[in-house]
Amino acid sequence: MPRLCVYKSNKYIYAQLIDDLSGTTLASASSMKSKGTMMEGAKEVGKEIAELAKKINISKVAFDRGGFIYTGKIQVLADAAREAGLTF
């Protein structure tokens, strides 16, 4: 099962689907292109990473919040990914 890894900087939020067995990144998304607040960017990244996962036939992932607390932007990203079809 791939891992959905999330990283948050001061300006942007990033998400990657990583296959730990082969050590490769399957898909990635970031909020660098999005306009608006960081919360809106996190929601867009969640939707985008879920759509990319669907394209490569992945529906179930392990969520790796990268040590960040599961509130605010991290929670918004996770909820948007769940709404778009990912399960974790």
Secondary structure as a PSIPRED ss2 file (coil, helix, strand):
# PSIPRED VFORMAT (PSIPRED V4.0)

   1 M C   1.000  0.000  0.000
   2 P C   1.000  0.000  0.000
   3 R E   0.000  0.000  1.000
   4 L E   0.000  0.000  1.000
   5 C E   0.000  0.000  1.000
   6 V E   0.000  0.000  1.000
   7 Y E   0.000  0.000  1.000
   8 K E   0.000  0.000  1.000
   9 S C   1.000  0.000  0.000
  10 N C   1.000  0.000  0.000
  11 K C   1.000  0.000  0.000
  12 Y C   1.000  0.000  0.000
  13 I E   0.000  0.000  1.000
  14 Y E   0.000  0.000  1.000
  15 A E   0.000  0.000  1.000
  16 Q E   0.000  0.000  1.000
  17 L E   0.000  0.000  1.000
  18 I E   0.000  0.000  1.000
  19 D E   0.000  0.000  1.000
  20 D C   1.000  0.000  0.000
  21 L C   1.000  0.000  0.000
  22 S C   1.000  0.000  0.000
  23 G C   1.000  0.000  0.000
  24 T E   0.000  0.000  1.000
  25 T E   0.000  0.000  1.000
  26 L E   0.000  0.000  1.000
  27 A E   0.000  0.000  1.000
  28 S E   0.000  0.000  1.000
  29 A E   0.000  0.000  1.000
  30 S E   0.000  0.000  1.000
  31 S C   1.000  0.000  0.000
  32 M C   1.000  0.000  0.000
  33 K C   1.000  0.000  0.000
  34 S C   1.000  0.000  0.000
  35 K C   1.000  0.000  0.000
  36 G C   1.000  0.000  0.000
  37 T C   1.000  0.000  0.000
  38 M H   0.000  1.000  0.000
  39 M H   0.000  1.000  0.000
  40 E H   0.000  1.000  0.000
  41 G H   0.000  1.000  0.000
  42 A H   0.000  1.000  0.000
  43 K H   0.000  1.000  0.000
  44 E H   0.000  1.000  0.000
  45 V H   0.000  1.000  0.000
  46 G H   0.000  1.000  0.000
  47 K H   0.000  1.000  0.000
  48 E H   0.000  1.000  0.000
  49 I H   0.000  1.000  0.000
  50 A H   0.000  1.000  0.000
  51 E H   0.000  1.000  0.000
  52 L H   0.000  1.000  0.000
  53 A H   0.000  1.000  0.000
  54 K H   0.000  1.000  0.000
  55 K H   0.000  1.000  0.000
  56 I C   1.000  0.000  0.000
  57 N C   1.000  0.000  0.000
  58 I C   1.000  0.000  0.000
  59 S C   1.000  0.000  0.000
  60 K E   0.000  0.000  1.000
  61 V C   1.000  0.000  0.000
  62 A E   0.000  0.000  1.000
  63 F E   0.000  0.000  1.000
  64 D E   0.000  0.000  1.000
  65 R C   1.000  0.000  0.000
  66 G C   1.000  0.000  0.000
  67 G C   1.000  0.000  0.000
  68 F C   1.000  0.000  0.000
  69 I C   1.000  0.000  0.000
  70 Y C   1.000  0.000  0.000
  71 T C   1.000  0.000  0.000
  72 G C   1.000  0.000  0.000
  73 K H   0.000  1.000  0.000
  74 I H   0.000  1.000  0.000
  75 Q H   0.000  1.000  0.000
  76 V H   0.000  1.000  0.000
  77 L H   0.000  1.000  0.000
  78 A H   0.000  1.000  0.000
  79 D H   0.000  1.000  0.000
  80 A H   0.000  1.000  0.000
  81 A H   0.000  1.000  0.000
  82 R H   0.000  1.000  0.000
  83 E H   0.000  1.000  0.000
  84 A C   1.000  0.000  0.000
  85 G C   1.000  0.000  0.000
  86 L C   1.000  0.000  0.000
  87 T E   0.000  0.000  1.000
  88 F C   1.000  0.000  0.000
